[in-house]
Amino acid sequence: MKLAFLGAGRVVEWQLERFKLYEKLKVVGFYDIDKKSSEILVKKGYYSFSSLKELASSKADVIIISTPSHEHFSSLISLLKENIKDKIITIEKPTFLKQNDFSLIEKEIEKKSLKILPIFQNRYNYAVQETKKYIKNGDIGEIMNGRIILSWCRPQRYYDQAEWRGKWLSDGGALTNQGIHFIDVARYLMGEVQNVSFRMDRANIDIECENVAMGTLKLRNGRLINVDISTTSRPNDHFSEISIYGTKGFISLGGLALNKIKDSSLGLKSDFYEEIPNGYGYGHEKFYLEISKYFDNYSSPHILSDLNDAKNTSAILNAAYTSANKGGKVVSTEGPFEEILGYDLKNKVNFF
């Protein structure tokens, strides 16, 4: 399976190193307008496409959009304008910032033979997949409630590394940038969310967005998930966790990227653990190996997330920001949402 990248940031460098381990994953090139990023990859022997048109018309089976968050939508639109067809397009998280962008893209891809797949790499970790199996088989029983805790370190220097970080227009805060993976996995494991209630804070940091987000997700079956997400831990990351409590037992996932089962009353603790060197983990390669099965037998593996998946996860984020802007009011994931995430608001939101 041939791969090509649109964007050449740090996450791309990590994936390129990992993809070398698999004969099935062949990178044919990349395109990035940033000369510094391009030079790094060219020196490592990767081909740099001269234009977006050359990338779109390449022999790549899969084109990976790995531009900054606020450019995902425009990057995809630009590819579509190049008459791209018969390819799979994958998009890093968050798929799109504005909720309305999903509807606009759905209309566009109806006209072309394309598959759009969001990248939520933590779903493919062994620990997450084993937990999913236990839930699906009924081993955990009926889910009674859940808990998400993310306590990481993102000091001022992190936001100062890139101009787009920590801004409503281009990035979002702790919930959108770090917490999205945990929100998505919780949704994947425990079910769809009906409504949310959130309060947020910007504690001792010079950014537009939040670095503390606390709230509650109410599932469609009425059960509750408590959410506590922050990037205020100093001087290092503290810990992260998703816990699921059922009538027959509990499972608690943790690690840098939900890469291990931390604790369980079902005897799973020591069996499913992956040692990873950083927060990217090994989920990306598993994601693309799953996609390669499509080219082997022309059927989409059930494990892959789709555009509707990403839309539902994004709705939780947009509902959370709307709720916080209304003083913690309960907001439906069906909307309507206030225009916060993906908009140039600077300090105009009122929940700090």
N, C-alpha and C positions, 0 to 999 in steps of 0.2 A: 504494500500500500504506500503510495507516494504522498508526501506531506509538504506543504509550503506555508510559511508564516507571513502574516501581515503584521508587522511590529517586531521589534528585536530587543526587548527589555530583559531584565534579570530573570524573569520566570522562563523566558525562551531559552536563555543560556543553560538553565538547569535542565529543561526538557531535552535539549539537544544532546547533552551529555548522557542522559538516561536512555534516549532512543538508540544510541550506538550499541546498546546491549541486545537489540532485537533485529533480526534480519527482516522481519515483516515491516518494520517502520523505517522507510527510506525518505530522508529529507532532501528535496530537490532544490530548495532555495528559500529566500526570504526577501521582503521589501520593507524598507523603513526610510523615512525622509530624514531621520536623525543620522548625520554622518558619523558621529562618534560611536553610536551603537552599531552601525553598519560595519565600520572598520574593525571592530572587535571580532565580529563573526567572520568577516572576509579573511582576516589573519588566521583564523582557525580552519580555513579551507571551505567555507560555505559560500554558495553562489548567491550574489546579490542581483535580484531582478532590477532592470533599469527603470521600470515603470510599473504602475498598477495594472496597466493593460497587459504587460508581459506576464505578470503574475497570474492574472485571470485566465489567460490563454495557455498557461503552462500545462504540462501533463500531470499535475498534482491531482490526486483523487480527493484530497481533503485540504481545504484552506483554513488556516487557524487565525482568527482575529485576536491579536494580543496587543492591541493599542491601549492607551489609557482609557479608563472607564467611560468618560464622557464622549469618547470618540467611537465607541463600539457601533452605535446606530449609524453615524455618518460613514464609518468604514464599510459597513455592510451595504449601505445605499450606493456608495461609490463602486463597490464590486458588482452590484446588480446593473449599474449603468454601463459596465463593460461587457454586457450581454453574456455573463457567466451562466453556464448551464451544466447539468449532469454532474454536479459535484456535491460533496458534503461540506458545509461550512460550520466550523465550531467557533464558539465565542467564550472568552474568559469571563469570570464573574466581575461585577454584576452584569448580566447579559445586556440590559439597558437600564438607565437610571429612571427615565420617565415611563410611567405605566402605559401611557397612550402609545408609546413607540411599538409595543407588541402588536397592537391592532393594525398599525400602519404597515408593519413588516408582514403580517399574515396576509394582507391583501396583495402585497408585492410578490411573495413567493408562490402564490396560487398560479401565477402566470408562467412560472419556470419550473423545470424539473430539478428542484433543489431540496436538500434536507438541511435544516438548521438545527444544530445540537448545542445546547448550553454545556459549559464545562463546570461541573460540581465534583471535583476530583475526590473529595473525601467520601463520597458515596461508595467508592469502589474499594475502600480499605477492607481487609479481611474481617476486622472486628465489626465494622458496620454491616457487612453482608451477613455475617454469622448472626448478629443481633436481629437483622431483618428476617432471617430464616426462623429463628425462635419465636418471633412475634407472629409470623405468618402461619406457623405450625400450631400455634396456640399454647406453646410451652410456657410462656410467661403469663398466660391467662388473659382476662379482660384488663385492658389498660385503665388504671384509675387516675394517674396523674404523671406529670413529667417535670424535669427541671433542667435548665440550661444555665451553666455558669462559665463565663469567660473572663479571666483576669490576667491580661497581658500588659506588657510595657511598651508604650509608644510615646516617648518624650518629645520635646520640641524639635530636637535635631532630626527626628524621623520625618516630620512634616516639612522641615526646611530643606530636605533633600530634593524635593520636586515641587514646583510651583503649583501644580494642580491638586496636591494633597490637602485634605481637610476643608475643602470648599464645597458648598452646596451644588454649584454648577457642575463640578467635574469629578467629585469623589464621594461625598458623604462622610460620615464619621465612623465611630466604632461599630455601630450596628451594620452599616452597609459594607464597610471595608473588611473588618475582621469577623463580625458576628454572623454575616450572611451564610457562611459555611455551616455554622451550628444551627441556625434557623432552618436551613434547607434540609440538613440531615434529620432534625427533629420532625419536620413535616413528612419526610420520606418514611420515617419509622413509625410515627404515631398517627398520621392522618392529616386531612385538610383542616385549615383553620377558618373558623367562622367570623370571629372578631377579636380585636385586641384592645388593650388599655396600657398606655405607656407614659412615663415621666422621664425626662432627660436632663443632663447637666453638662456644662463645659467647665471642668475643674482645673484651674491653674495651668492653662494652656492657651496659646495664642493661635487659634484657628477659628473658622466660622462655625463648624459643626460640633456635634456632641462627642465627648469621650466617656460618657456614662449613660447607659440606657437600661432602665429597669421597667419591667412590665409583666403582663399576663397574656398568654394566648389561650383563647377558648376554642377547642376543637368543635367540629360539627356534631360530634356525639355528646357534647356537653362537658367533656373532661377539660382540665386546666393544665397548662404548662407555665411554670414560673420562669422568668427570664431575668438574668443579671449579667449584663455585658459591660465591661469597662476596659480601658487601656491605661489605667492610672497606677498599676502596680509599679513600684520602684524598688531597686534599680533594674530588676529583670522580670520576665514573665513569671507569674505565680503558678496558676494552673487553669485547666479547662475541663469541662465535664458535661455530658448529657446523661441524665439518669431517667430510667423508665420503670415505673412501679406498676406491677400487675397483680392480679388476684392469686397467682401461683408463685410469684417471686419478682426479683428486680435484676436489672442489668445497668451497670454504670460504665459508660465509655469515656476515655480520656486520652491523654497524650497530646503532643503538639498539634496533631492533625486528626484527632479521633482515631489514632492508629493502634489503640489497645483497649482491651476490656479491663478496667481498673478493678472492678469488684462485681460480684454477682452471687446470688443465692442459688444459682442453677449450675454451679460447677464449671464456669467458663473462664475464670480469671487467668489461669496460666496457659491456656491453649491458643489464644488468639492475640498475638502481640507482634508488631513489626517495629524494629528499631529504625528510626529515620533520623537523618542528619539535620533537617530543617523543617520549617512549617509547610513547605511544598509537598513533602512526602513522595510517595510513589504512585499516587492516584492517577496522575496524568497518563503514564504509560499504560496502566490498566484500562483507562478510558479508551485510548486509541487501539489497544489490542481488542477490545470489545467491538469497536467500529470495524476493525479488519475482518471480523466474522461476517459482516454484511457483504464484503467483496468475495468472501469464500462461498457463501451460499445464498446471497441476495435476500436476506431477511434480517430485519433489525432486531438485535438482541433485546429482550424485555428489560434488561438491567439499565439500558441507556435512558437518560432523561431527555425530554423533548421541550419544544418551545413553550407548550402549555405549562409544563413543570416550572420553568423559569418564571413564567408570568405569575403563577400562584405564589412562588417564593417572593417575587418582587412586590406583589400586592401586600404581603405582610409588612414589608419595610415601609412602603408608602402609607399604609394604614397606621403604623406606629408613629411616624413623623406627624401625621395629621392629628392623632390622638394627643401627642405631647404638646402640639401647638394649641390644643383645646383644653389644656389643663388636666389631661389624663382621661378625657371622655372616651367611652367605648365607641370604637369605629369598626364598621364592617369591612371585611376584605373585598367586598364587592364594590366598595367606594360609596360616594365620590371621595376623591383624595384632594387635599390642598396641594397647590403647586409649590413644592419645597425641593424635593430631591431632583436634581437636574436643572435647576433654575438659578439665575444669578441674583441671589438674595442678600449676600453679604451678611449684615447683622439685623435683618428685618424680621426674622422669626422671633417669637415672643416666649419661648419656653425655657429660657435660661434665667 
